[in-house]
């Protein structure tokens, strides 16, 4: 009698926090969380953002992160990495900056 209904589970099951399930809001939320946790330490946040960029690059190469999400994350990271410490808080407080679909061209339209 080799049949047993309670056999071993296959190892092909994905974890619940599988990156394939991330949507735009989750990617943005991770970036924002890092920035807000380091609101008083912009340089520490910038180090973490650079590490996140490496993660985004790998996720993009694996097909997990779509191009349009990667571009949005990178354009935000670019501004956060190059801004002065005074501008840092302005970016963190800018709700439009953290919304999905934000584009750098919007900055030019407001001026």
C-alpha angles and dihedrals in degrees: 000000000000097000117100122166093210098063128159118292116247117250093225092087113118123228117253092245092055109155090228087074095055117111130196094274093054094051090049092045091056091051093046093047091055091050096046094046087056098038090131094042108052093168092056090049091050090057090052092046090055089053090049090053089058089051091049090050092053092045090051092049090051091050093246097113115053119227094246091053092047092051091051093049093046093049090052092045090050092057094043093048095049102038124102120250089257092054090047093077092045090057092046092051095045104102093189090058091061098046119104110256096033111149130190090236088072089071091060093050093056095055 
